[in-house]
């Protein structure tokens, strides 16, 4: 496997073989340093095999919502596209081609979530542990459904470890890409688009913009539930009691979707900031705000006041708050998995990625099955 990030290592090996001994010692020393650096930072994320009892199947749908205009383009005839990838339990022994880690590798935008595209082409080698078009495993009761919305500017791919883990444990996960806001999204016609922001002088902090995007996300999420209900597999899914889960902006959007859609019976906000009137909402609950560790990153007034108000105002005391010690904002994504075991040993993250994933899954299960046992305000 020839990966561009390792070219310095390849060249040093070649040079060490060609040069005379007096130069070779220096080259070998450099080789050791570069080798450690190459092993510390991987060219693609290491996604662990999901630990649940089921293999994971996956299907991707690229739909057009004919009822909505696409506001991020200048074409008045452009309709809103929404991409959703289903991850679900597959029968034992399922085998086949695995899905690619991220959409649009053939034509990535200049940057994806702030990362230059030349860093990302090797994502083609990332293992997803998800079999394309596998059948849905049989079950007497309908499968629980999780509607997942990523952070602002993040593609659904950056949550693969969490999503596949959930799918291997008896869940059907509907992971959404929100085009023109996600770092990369592949549209139904094959075009690959990135994040598009149209700044306005009267909105320098983009507060109004984020309010508008939150409303677009909610519409995307409701549209996905409508369309999934039309799939042949829908009779095997519990679409009357969906858990909406999201990270960052996706977490806030999950709470906003719960406010207006009765099919969403629980909402989980992983470290997201609510916008607009959402902070004044009385959600029917249960709703859980999972806060990153304040010692690991800045958390502003809008974030803290908004989430505190939502938890306090949830109907019937059904708002809950848990702070996960040792987590930063990116701990809920695949970002820590871009480091090798050696890299993690060197940087010593406060909380290992697998531990964060397990904590999130346990909290979600408790939210859905025994929310009254959650603390109104607690730590884990």
TORKOL-4160 file (C-alpha; in steps of 0.2 Angstrom, whole numbers, padded with zeros to 4 digits, m for minus):
380
<pt num="1" X="0000" Y="0000" Z="0000"/>
<pt num="2" X="0008" Y="0016" Z="m0006"/>
<pt num="3" X="0002" Y="0031" Z="0004"/>
<pt num="4" X="0009" Y="0048" Z="0002"/>
<pt num="5" X="0011" Y="0052" Z="0020"/>
<pt num="6" X="0024" Y="0038" Z="0021"/>
<pt num="7" X="0035" Y="0044" Z="0006"/>
<pt num="8" X="0048" Y="0052" Z="0018"/>
<pt num="9" X="0050" Y="0035" Z="0026"/>
<pt num="10" X="0051" Y="0026" Z="0009"/>
<pt num="11" X="0064" Y="0039" Z="0003"/>
<pt num="12" X="0075" Y="0037" Z="0019"/>
<pt num="13" X="0075" Y="0018" Z="0017"/>
<pt num="14" X="0081" Y="0020" Z="m0001"/>
<pt num="15" X="0094" Y="0033" Z="0004"/>
<pt num="16" X="0100" Y="0023" Z="0018"/>
<pt num="17" X="0103" Y="0008" Z="0006"/>
<pt num="18" X="0112" Y="0019" Z="m0007"/>
<pt num="19" X="0124" Y="0030" Z="0003"/>
<pt num="20" X="0141" Y="0025" Z="0011"/>
<pt num="21" X="0142" Y="0020" Z="0029"/>
<pt num="22" X="0147" Y="0038" Z="0036"/>
<pt num="23" X="0131" Y="0045" Z="0029"/>
<pt num="24" X="0120" Y="0030" Z="0032"/>
<pt num="25" X="0121" Y="0032" Z="0051"/>
<pt num="26" X="0114" Y="0049" Z="0050"/>
<pt num="27" X="0100" Y="0043" Z="0038"/>
<pt num="28" X="0096" Y="0029" Z="0049"/>
<pt num="29" X="0094" Y="0041" Z="0064"/>
<pt num="30" X="0082" Y="0051" Z="0053"/>
<pt num="31" X="0074" Y="0035" Z="0048"/>
<pt num="32" X="0070" Y="0031" Z="0066"/>
<pt num="33" X="0062" Y="0048" Z="0069"/>
<pt num="34" X="0052" Y="0048" Z="0054"/>
<pt num="35" X="0046" Y="0030" Z="0057"/>
<pt num="36" X="0040" Y="0035" Z="0074"/>
<pt num="37" X="0030" Y="0050" Z="0067"/>
<pt num="38" X="0023" Y="0039" Z="0053"/>
<pt num="39" X="0017" Y="0027" Z="0066"/>
<pt num="40" X="0010" Y="0040" Z="0078"/>
<pt num="41" X="m0001" Y="0048" Z="0065"/>
<pt num="42" X="m0010" Y="0036" Z="0054"/>
<pt num="43" X="m0015" Y="0041" Z="0036"/>
<pt num="44" X="m0033" Y="0035" Z="0039"/>
<pt num="45" X="m0043" Y="0031" Z="0055"/>
<pt num="46" X="m0042" Y="0014" Z="0063"/>
<pt num="47" X="m0060" Y="0009" Z="0066"/>
<pt num="48" X="m0062" Y="m0006" Z="0078"/>
<pt num="49" X="m0073" Y="m0021" Z="0073"/>
<pt num="50" X="m0090" Y="m0018" Z="0081"/>
<pt num="51" X="m0091" Y="m0028" Z="0097"/>
<pt num="52" X="m0110" Y="m0032" Z="0096"/>
<pt num="53" X="m0117" Y="m0049" Z="0092"/>
<pt num="54" X="m0122" Y="m0045" Z="0074"/>
<pt num="55" X="m0112" Y="m0041" Z="0058"/>
<pt num="56" X="m0116" Y="m0024" Z="0051"/>
<pt num="57" X="m0125" Y="m0021" Z="0034"/>
<pt num="58" X="m0127" Y="m0004" Z="0026"/>
<pt num="59" X="m0136" Y="0004" Z="0012"/>
<pt num="60" X="m0135" Y="0022" Z="0006"/>
<pt num="61" X="m0149" Y="0032" Z="m0002"/>
<pt num="62" X="m0148" Y="0049" Z="m0010"/>
<pt num="63" X="m0165" Y="0057" Z="m0011"/>
<pt num="64" X="m0173" Y="0073" Z="m0018"/>
<pt num="65" X="m0186" Y="0082" Z="m0008"/>
<pt num="66" X="m0196" Y="0090" Z="m0021"/>
<pt num="67" X="m0206" Y="0101" Z="m0009"/>
<pt num="68" X="m0191" Y="0111" Z="m0004"/>
<pt num="69" X="m0179" Y="0123" Z="m0014"/>
<pt num="70" X="m0161" Y="0121" Z="m0012"/>
<pt num="71" X="m0156" Y="0138" Z="m0004"/>
<pt num="72" X="m0137" Y="0136" Z="m0005"/>
<pt num="73" X="m0137" Y="0137" Z="m0024"/>
<pt num="74" X="m0142" Y="0150" Z="m0037"/>
<pt num="75" X="m0153" Y="0139" Z="m0047"/>
<pt num="76" X="m0171" Y="0142" Z="m0043"/>
<pt num="77" X="m0175" Y="0124" Z="m0050"/>
<pt num="78" X="m0163" Y="0116" Z="m0038"/>
<pt num="79" X="m0172" Y="0105" Z="m0025"/>
<pt num="80" X="m0166" Y="0099" Z="m0008"/>
<pt num="81" X="m0156" Y="0083" Z="m0008"/>
<pt num="82" X="m0153" Y="0073" Z="0007"/>
<pt num="83" X="m0141" Y="0058" Z="0009"/>
<pt num="84" X="m0144" Y="0045" Z="0022"/>
<pt num="85" X="m0134" Y="0029" Z="0025"/>
<pt num="86" X="m0143" Y="0015" Z="0035"/>
<pt num="87" X="m0132" Y="0004" Z="0046"/>
<pt num="88" X="m0141" Y="m0011" Z="0053"/>
<pt num="89" X="m0139" Y="m0029" Z="0061"/>
<pt num="90" X="m0136" Y="m0042" Z="0047"/>
<pt num="91" X="m0138" Y="m0061" Z="0049"/>
<pt num="92" X="m0124" Y="m0071" Z="0056"/>
<pt num="93" X="m0111" Y="m0076" Z="0043"/>
<pt num="94" X="m0115" Y="m0061" Z="0032"/>
<pt num="95" X="m0100" Y="m0057" Z="0020"/>
<pt num="96" X="m0097" Y="m0046" Z="0005"/>
<pt num="97" X="m0090" Y="m0030" Z="m0001"/>
<pt num="98" X="m0087" Y="m0017" Z="0013"/>
<pt num="99" X="m0093" Y="0001" Z="0011"/>
<pt num="100" X="m0081" Y="0015" Z="0008"/>
<pt num="101" X="m0077" Y="0026" Z="0023"/>
<pt num="102" X="m0082" Y="0043" Z="0015"/>
<pt num="103" X="m0091" Y="0049" Z="0000"/>
<pt num="104" X="m0083" Y="0058" Z="m0015"/>
<pt num="105" X="m0065" Y="0052" Z="m0014"/>
<pt num="106" X="m0064" Y="0054" Z="m0033"/>
<pt num="107" X="m0068" Y="0073" Z="m0032"/>
<pt num="108" X="m0066" Y="0080" Z="m0014"/>
<pt num="109" X="m0069" Y="0098" Z="m0011"/>
<pt num="110" X="m0052" Y="0108" Z="m0007"/>
<pt num="111" X="m0056" Y="0106" Z="0012"/>
<pt num="112" X="m0067" Y="0094" Z="0022"/>
<pt num="113" X="m0070" Y="0100" Z="0039"/>
<pt num="114" X="m0055" Y="0111" Z="0038"/>
<pt num="115" X="m0043" Y="0097" Z="0032"/>
<pt num="116" X="m0035" Y="0099" Z="0015"/>
<pt num="117" X="m0041" Y="0086" Z="0003"/>
<pt num="118" X="m0023" Y="0080" Z="0000"/>
<pt num="119" X="m0023" Y="0073" Z="0017"/>
<pt num="120" X="m0039" Y="0063" Z="0014"/>
<pt num="121" X="m0037" Y="0052" Z="m0001"/>
<pt num="122" X="m0030" Y="0038" Z="0009"/>
<pt num="123" X="m0047" Y="0037" Z="0018"/>
<pt num="124" X="m0050" Y="0024" Z="0004"/>
<pt num="125" X="m0041" Y="0012" Z="0014"/>
<pt num="126" X="m0051" Y="0014" Z="0030"/>
<pt num="127" X="m0060" Y="m0001" Z="0036"/>
<pt num="128" X="m0079" Y="0002" Z="0040"/>
<pt num="129" X="m0084" Y="m0016" Z="0044"/>
<pt num="130" X="m0100" Y="m0013" Z="0035"/>
<pt num="131" X="m0106" Y="m0025" Z="0021"/>
<pt num="132" X="m0115" Y="m0016" Z="0007"/>
<pt num="133" X="m0133" Y="m0021" Z="0003"/>
<pt num="134" X="m0133" Y="m0035" Z="0016"/>
<pt num="135" X="m0150" Y="m0042" Z="0021"/>
<pt num="136" X="m0158" Y="m0035" Z="0038"/>
<pt num="137" X="m0157" Y="m0048" Z="0052"/>
<pt num="138" X="m0173" Y="m0056" Z="0057"/>
<pt num="139" X="m0181" Y="m0052" Z="0073"/>
<pt num="140" X="m0198" Y="m0055" Z="0081"/>
<pt num="141" X="m0200" Y="m0037" Z="0087"/>
<pt num="142" X="m0197" Y="m0022" Z="0076"/>
<pt num="143" X="m0179" Y="m0015" Z="0077"/>
<pt num="144" X="m0176" Y="0001" Z="0087"/>
<pt num="145" X="m0171" Y="0016" Z="0076"/>
<pt num="146" X="m0158" Y="0029" Z="0079"/>
<pt num="147" X="m0158" Y="0045" Z="0068"/>
<pt num="148" X="m0141" Y="0052" Z="0068"/>
<pt num="149" X="m0135" Y="0070" Z="0063"/>
<pt num="150" X="m0117" Y="0075" Z="0062"/>
<pt num="151" X="m0108" Y="0090" Z="0069"/>
<pt num="152" X="m0108" Y="0106" Z="0058"/>
<pt num="153" X="m0097" Y="0104" Z="0043"/>
<pt num="154" X="m0094" Y="0086" Z="0047"/>
<pt num="155" X="m0099" Y="0071" Z="0036"/>
<pt num="156" X="m0107" Y="0056" Z="0043"/>
<pt num="157" X="m0091" Y="0046" Z="0040"/>
<pt num="158" X="m0083" Y="0054" Z="0054"/>
<pt num="159" X="m0094" Y="0045" Z="0066"/>
<pt num="160" X="m0092" Y="0027" Z="0059"/>
<pt num="161" X="m0085" Y="0019" Z="0075"/>
<pt num="162" X="m0100" Y="0025" Z="0085"/>
<pt num="163" X="m0113" Y="0021" Z="0072"/>
<pt num="164" X="m0106" Y="0004" Z="0068"/>
<pt num="165" X="m0105" Y="m0001" Z="0086"/>
<pt num="166" X="m0123" Y="0004" Z="0088"/>
<pt num="167" X="m0129" Y="m0006" Z="0073"/>
<pt num="168" X="m0120" Y="m0021" Z="0079"/>
<pt num="169" X="m0130" Y="m0020" Z="0095"/>
<pt num="170" X="m0148" Y="m0022" Z="0089"/>
<pt num="171" X="m0150" Y="m0004" Z="0082"/>
<pt num="172" X="m0154" Y="0002" Z="0064"/>
<pt num="173" X="m0145" Y="0019" Z="0062"/>
<pt num="174" X="m0150" Y="0032" Z="0049"/>
<pt num="175" X="m0135" Y="0043" Z="0047"/>
<pt num="176" X="m0138" Y="0059" Z="0038"/>
<pt num="177" X="m0127" Y="0070" Z="0027"/>
<pt num="178" X="m0134" Y="0088" Z="0025"/>
<pt num="179" X="m0128" Y="0094" Z="0008"/>
<pt num="180" X="m0119" Y="0111" Z="0007"/>
<pt num="181" X="m0116" Y="0111" Z="0025"/>
<pt num="182" X="m0107" Y="0094" Z="0027"/>
<pt num="183" X="m0089" Y="0095" Z="0023"/>
<pt num="184" X="m0092" Y="0083" Z="0008"/>
<pt num="185" X="m0108" Y="0076" Z="0001"/>
<pt num="186" X="m0112" Y="0066" Z="m0015"/>
<pt num="187" X="m0128" Y="0072" Z="m0023"/>
<pt num="188" X="m0140" Y="0060" Z="m0032"/>
<pt num="189" X="m0134" Y="0066" Z="m0049"/>
<pt num="190" X="m0116" Y="0061" Z="m0044"/>
<pt num="191" X="m0109" Y="0079" Z="m0040"/>
<pt num="192" X="m0098" Y="0081" Z="m0025"/>
<pt num="193" X="m0101" Y="0097" Z="m0015"/>
<pt num="194" X="m0093" Y="0104" Z="0001"/>
<pt num="195" X="m0098" Y="0117" Z="0014"/>
<pt num="196" X="m0106" Y="0133" Z="0007"/>
<pt num="197" X="m0108" Y="0148" Z="0018"/>
<pt num="198" X="m0115" Y="0165" Z="0012"/>
<pt num="199" X="m0109" Y="0178" Z="0025"/>
<pt num="200" X="m0120" Y="0193" Z="0028"/>
<pt num="201" X="m0114" Y="0209" Z="0035"/>
<pt num="202" X="m0129" Y="0210" Z="0047"/>
<pt num="203" X="m0125" Y="0193" Z="0054"/>
<pt num="204" X="m0106" Y="0194" Z="0058"/>
<pt num="205" X="m0107" Y="0180" Z="0071"/>
<pt num="206" X="m0118" Y="0169" Z="0060"/>
<pt num="207" X="m0131" Y="0167" Z="0073"/>
<pt num="208" X="m0146" Y="0170" Z="0061"/>
<pt num="209" X="m0137" Y="0158" Z="0049"/>
<pt num="210" X="m0136" Y="0144" Z="0061"/>
<pt num="211" X="m0154" Y="0146" Z="0066"/>
<pt num="212" X="m0158" Y="0144" Z="0048"/>
<pt num="213" X="m0147" Y="0129" Z="0046"/>
<pt num="214" X="m0155" Y="0121" Z="0061"/>
<pt num="215" X="m0172" Y="0123" Z="0053"/>
<pt num="216" X="m0165" Y="0115" Z="0037"/>
<pt num="217" X="m0158" Y="0101" Z="0047"/>
<pt num="218" X="m0174" Y="0097" Z="0056"/>
<pt num="219" X="m0183" Y="0097" Z="0039"/>
<pt num="220" X="m0170" Y="0085" Z="0032"/>
<pt num="221" X="m0172" Y="0073" Z="0047"/>
<pt num="222" X="m0191" Y="0073" Z="0046"/>
<pt num="223" X="m0190" Y="0070" Z="0027"/>
<pt num="224" X="m0178" Y="0055" Z="0030"/>
<pt num="225" X="m0191" Y="0047" Z="0042"/>
<pt num="226" X="m0204" Y="0050" Z="0029"/>
<pt num="227" X="m0194" Y="0041" Z="0016"/>
<pt num="228" X="m0188" Y="0027" Z="0026"/>
<pt num="229" X="m0206" Y="0023" Z="0031"/>
<pt num="230" X="m0209" Y="0019" Z="0012"/>
<pt num="231" X="m0194" Y="0006" Z="0011"/>
<pt num="232" X="m0198" Y="m0012" Z="0010"/>
<pt num="233" X="m0189" Y="m0015" Z="0027"/>
<pt num="234" X="m0200" Y="m0002" Z="0036"/>
<pt num="235" X="m0211" Y="m0015" Z="0042"/>
<pt num="236" X="m0197" Y="m0022" Z="0053"/>
<pt num="237" X="m0192" Y="m0005" Z="0060"/>
<pt num="238" X="m0200" Y="0004" Z="0075"/>
<pt num="239" X="m0202" Y="0021" Z="0067"/>
<pt num="240" X="m0215" Y="0027" Z="0080"/>
<pt num="241" X="m0202" Y="0028" Z="0094"/>
<pt num="242" X="m0186" Y="0035" Z="0086"/>
<pt num="243" X="m0171" Y="0041" Z="0096"/>
<pt num="244" X="m0163" Y="0057" Z="0088"/>
<pt num="245" X="m0145" Y="0058" Z="0092"/>
<pt num="246" X="m0132" Y="0070" Z="0086"/>
<pt num="247" X="m0115" Y="0078" Z="0089"/>
<pt num="248" X="m0112" Y="0097" Z="0091"/>
<pt num="249" X="m0124" Y="0106" Z="0079"/>
<pt num="250" X="m0132" Y="0089" Z="0075"/>
<pt num="251" X="m0136" Y="0087" Z="0094"/>
<pt num="252" X="m0145" Y="0103" Z="0095"/>
<pt num="253" X="m0154" Y="0099" Z="0079"/>
<pt num="254" X="m0159" Y="0082" Z="0086"/>
<pt num="255" X="m0168" Y="0091" Z="0101"/>
<pt num="256" X="m0176" Y="0104" Z="0088"/>
<pt num="257" X="m0183" Y="0089" Z="0078"/>
<pt num="258" X="m0190" Y="0081" Z="0094"/>
<pt num="259" X="m0199" Y="0097" Z="0097"/>
<pt num="260" X="m0209" Y="0096" Z="0081"/>
<pt num="261" X="m0210" Y="0077" Z="0077"/>
<pt num="262" X="m0220" Y="0065" Z="0088"/>
<pt num="263" X="m0211" Y="0050" Z="0080"/>
<pt num="264" X="m0195" Y="0055" Z="0090"/>
<pt num="265" X="m0197" Y="0049" Z="0107"/>
<pt num="266" X="m0180" Y="0053" Z="0114"/>
<pt num="267" X="m0166" Y="0065" Z="0110"/>
<pt num="268" X="m0148" Y="0065" Z="0114"/>
<pt num="269" X="m0137" Y="0080" Z="0112"/>
<pt num="270" X="m0118" Y="0076" Z="0112"/>
<pt num="271" X="m0110" Y="0093" Z="0116"/>
<pt num="272" X="m0120" Y="0104" Z="0104"/>
<pt num="273" X="m0126" Y="0122" Z="0105"/>
<pt num="274" X="m0145" Y="0126" Z="0103"/>
<pt num="275" X="m0150" Y="0141" Z="0092"/>
<pt num="276" X="m0165" Y="0152" Z="0090"/>
<pt num="277" X="m0180" Y="0148" Z="0101"/>
<pt num="278" X="m0175" Y="0131" Z="0105"/>
<pt num="279" X="m0168" Y="0136" Z="0122"/>
<pt num="280" X="m0186" Y="0141" Z="0127"/>
<pt num="281" X="m0194" Y="0125" Z="0122"/>
<pt num="282" X="m0203" Y="0113" Z="0134"/>
<pt num="283" X="m0198" Y="0097" Z="0126"/>
<pt num="284" X="m0209" Y="0082" Z="0131"/>
<pt num="285" X="m0193" Y="0072" Z="0134"/>
<pt num="286" X="m0184" Y="0062" Z="0138"/>
<pt num="287" X="m0169" Y="0073" Z="0132"/>
<pt num="288" X="m0151" Y="0071" Z="0137"/>
<pt num="289" X="m0137" Y="0084" Z="0136"/>
<pt num="290" X="m0120" Y="0075" Z="0136"/>
<pt num="291" X="m0107" Y="0089" Z="0140"/>
<pt num="292" X="m0089" Y="0087" Z="0136"/>
<pt num="293" X="m0077" Y="0091" Z="0150"/>
<pt num="294" X="m0075" Y="0110" Z="0152"/>
<pt num="295" X="m0057" Y="0107" Z="0157"/>
<pt num="296" X="m0054" Y="0100" Z="0139"/>
<pt num="297" X="m0061" Y="0114" Z="0129"/>
<pt num="298" X="m0070" Y="0131" Z="0129"/>
<pt num="299" X="m0089" Y="0131" Z="0131"/>
<pt num="300" X="m0098" Y="0148" Z="0128"/>
<pt num="301" X="m0112" Y="0156" Z="0136"/>
<pt num="302" X="m0124" Y="0152" Z="0122"/>
<pt num="303" X="m0120" Y="0133" Z="0124"/>
<pt num="304" X="m0121" Y="0133" Z="0143"/>
<pt num="305" X="m0136" Y="0144" Z="0146"/>
<pt num="306" X="m0146" Y="0136" Z="0131"/>
<pt num="307" X="m0143" Y="0118" Z="0136"/>
<pt num="308" X="m0146" Y="0121" Z="0155"/>
<pt num="309" X="m0163" Y="0129" Z="0151"/>
<pt num="310" X="m0168" Y="0115" Z="0139"/>
<pt num="311" X="m0164" Y="0102" Z="0153"/>
<pt num="312" X="m0173" Y="0112" Z="0166"/>
<pt num="313" X="m0189" Y="0115" Z="0156"/>
<pt num="314" X="m0192" Y="0098" Z="0149"/>
<pt num="315" X="m0209" Y="0092" Z="0153"/>
<pt num="316" X="m0212" Y="0081" Z="0169"/>
<pt num="317" X="m0194" Y="0083" Z="0174"/>
<pt num="318" X="m0188" Y="0073" Z="0159"/>
<pt num="319" X="m0172" Y="0083" Z="0155"/>
<pt num="320" X="m0155" Y="0076" Z="0160"/>
<pt num="321" X="m0137" Y="0081" Z="0160"/>
<pt num="322" X="m0122" Y="0071" Z="0161"/>
<pt num="323" X="m0104" Y="0078" Z="0159"/>
<pt num="324" X="m0091" Y="0065" Z="0153"/>
<pt num="325" X="m0075" Y="0068" Z="0161"/>
<pt num="326" X="m0059" Y="0068" Z="0151"/>
<pt num="327" X="m0068" Y="0072" Z="0134"/>
<pt num="328" X="m0065" Y="0086" Z="0122"/>
<pt num="329" X="m0078" Y="0091" Z="0108"/>
<pt num="330" X="m0070" Y="0079" Z="0096"/>
<pt num="331" X="m0070" Y="0064" Z="0107"/>
<pt num="332" X="m0087" Y="0060" Z="0100"/>
<pt num="333" X="m0080" Y="0058" Z="0083"/>
<pt num="334" X="m0067" Y="0047" Z="0074"/>
<pt num="335" X="m0054" Y="0060" Z="0076"/>
<pt num="336" X="m0045" Y="0052" Z="0090"/>
<pt num="337" X="m0044" Y="0036" Z="0079"/>
<pt num="338" X="m0033" Y="0045" Z="0067"/>
<pt num="339" X="m0019" Y="0042" Z="0080"/>
<pt num="340" X="m0011" Y="0025" Z="0081"/>
<pt num="341" X="m0009" Y="0016" Z="0098"/>
<pt num="342" X="0008" Y="0023" Z="0098"/>
<pt num="343" X="0002" Y="0041" Z="0094"/>
<pt num="344" X="m0011" Y="0039" Z="0108"/>
<pt num="345" X="0002" Y="0033" Z="0120"/>
<pt num="346" X="0013" Y="0049" Z="0116"/>
<pt num="347" X="m0001" Y="0061" Z="0117"/>
<pt num="348" X="m0010" Y="0053" Z="0132"/>
<pt num="349" X="m0028" Y="0058" Z="0128"/>
<pt num="350" X="m0038" Y="0060" Z="0144"/>
<pt num="351" X="m0051" Y="0047" Z="0139"/>
<pt num="352" X="m0048" Y="0033" Z="0127"/>
<pt num="353" X="m0059" Y="0033" Z="0111"/>
<pt num="354" X="m0067" Y="0016" Z="0115"/>
<pt num="355" X="m0071" Y="0021" Z="0132"/>
<pt num="356" X="m0080" Y="0037" Z="0126"/>
<pt num="357" X="m0090" Y="0027" Z="0113"/>
<pt num="358" X="m0095" Y="0014" Z="0126"/>
<pt num="359" X="m0101" Y="0028" Z="0138"/>
<pt num="360" X="m0112" Y="0036" Z="0125"/>
<pt num="361" X="m0120" Y="0019" Z="0120"/>
<pt num="362" X="m0124" Y="0016" Z="0138"/>
<pt num="363" X="m0131" Y="0033" Z="0141"/>
<pt num="364" X="m0142" Y="0031" Z="0125"/>
<pt num="365" X="m0148" Y="0014" Z="0131"/>
<pt num="366" X="m0153" Y="0021" Z="0148"/>
<pt num="367" X="m0161" Y="0036" Z="0140"/>
<pt num="368" X="m0172" Y="0025" Z="0130"/>
<pt num="369" X="m0176" Y="0011" Z="0142"/>
<pt num="370" X="m0175" Y="0019" Z="0160"/>
<pt num="371" X="m0173" Y="0038" Z="0159"/>
<pt num="372" X="m0178" Y="0041" Z="0177"/>
<pt num="373" X="m0162" Y="0033" Z="0182"/>
<pt num="374" X="m0152" Y="0046" Z="0174"/>
<pt num="375" X="m0146" Y="0061" Z="0185"/>
<pt num="376" X="m0153" Y="0078" Z="0182"/>
<pt num="377" X="m0135" Y="0084" Z="0183"/>
<pt num="378" X="m0121" Y="0071" Z="0185"/>
<pt num="379" X="m0104" Y="0065" Z="0179"/>
<pt num="380" X="m0097" Y="0050" Z="0172"/>
